[in-house]
Amino acid sequence: MSSEVDDAIAVKIEQSVTRVSKVIFPTTTNHHSTLFGGTALAWMDEVSFITATRFCRKRLVTVSTEKINFTHPIPSGTIVELVGKVSRVGRTSLAVNVSIFLEDMYSEGREEVIHGQFNFVAVDDNGKPTPLFEK
Ligand SMILES: CC(C)(COP(=O)(O)OP(=O)(O)OC[C@H]1O[C@@H](n2cnc3c(N)ncnc32)[C@H](O)[C@@H]1OP(=O)(O)O)[C@@H](O)C(=O)NCCC(=O)NCCS
């Protein structure tokens, strides 16, 4: 791949970085008063999809996810930020890393508490893999 193409892809990766912040209200928590895991996964799936779509502006389907570790509970009454960034670009597929950062409302600082990778494939009108970019 030429350096111009590499540069263009690097620009697209930066331009498609997607950040979404949310408050953890009781409507999204489980019986431990921490964020329900299924909700965290749904948010991560959505952020990764937005990131991937902004990157290539093609019709995409999720083909797989990598292992996702929940390393820290996310209590009700905190703030989280989800950050999605393209991490691999193939011919018809790409990968997006999504991190969830946890912040206390009333003190500075934050830590990464969940990280995952979502893999997408660009598809044509018949649902068949199609190149991410024209030649
Ligand atoms: C995604 C889908 C179109 C891929 O079709 P396929 O015939 O298996 O694809 P291919 O074997 O030709 O592979 C196409 C690309 O996907 C990649 N790929 C295939 N399976 C993969 C997997 N499990 N994880 C990561 N990448 C994968 C291949 O490496 C290839 O990448 P490249 O072109 O960048 O080198 C097909 O599996 C499908 O329709 N799945 C259902 C998707 C869906 O409904 N998702 C949920 C709702 S969005």
The ligand as a Gaussian input file, in Angstrom:
#p B3LYP/6-31G(d) Opt

LIG

0 1
 C      -20.426000     -11.127000       7.587000
 C      -20.659000     -12.065000       6.403000
 C      -21.276000     -11.279000       5.245000
 C      -19.294000     -12.598000       5.986000
 O      -19.505000     -13.473000       4.921000
 P      -18.375000     -14.589000       4.599000
 O      -18.732000     -15.202000       3.295000
 O      -18.202000     -15.458000       5.779000
 O      -17.092000     -13.695000       4.448000
 P      -15.639000     -14.065000       3.922000
 O      -15.207000     -15.407000       4.400000
 O      -15.602000     -13.790000       2.425000
 O      -14.773000     -12.961000       4.679000
 C      -14.992000     -11.574000       4.441000
 C      -14.136000     -10.785000       5.415000
 O      -14.641000     -11.001000       6.750000
 C      -13.574000     -11.464000       7.591000
 N      -14.172000     -12.358000       8.567000
 C      -14.943000     -13.447000       8.301000
 N      -15.322000     -14.020000       9.453000
 C      -14.773000     -13.285000      10.461000
 C      -14.804000     -13.371000      11.884000
 N      -15.478000     -14.344000      12.511000
 N      -14.138000     -12.429000      12.598000
 C      -13.457000     -11.426000      11.990000
 N      -13.398000     -11.291000      10.639000
 C      -14.055000     -12.213000       9.886000
 C      -12.599000     -12.144000       6.641000
 O      -11.298000     -12.207000       7.214000
 C      -12.666000     -11.210000       5.450000
 O      -11.915000     -10.042000       5.728000
 P      -11.043000      -9.242000       4.592000
 O      -11.859000      -9.145000       3.322000
 O      -10.829000      -7.879000       5.203000
 O       -9.787000     -10.009000       4.390000
 C      -21.593000     -13.256000       6.788000
 O      -20.898000     -14.096000       7.718000
 C      -22.887000     -12.769000       7.430000
 O      -23.789000     -12.300000       6.734000
 N      -22.987000     -12.863000       8.774000
 C      -24.168000     -12.354000       9.509000
 C      -23.900000     -10.924000       9.957000
 C      -24.988000     -10.438000      10.861000
 O      -26.154000     -10.712000      10.631000
 N      -24.591000      -9.739000      11.926000
 C      -25.463000      -9.306000      12.988000
 C      -26.302000      -8.169000      12.657000
 S      -25.424000      -6.756000      12.078000

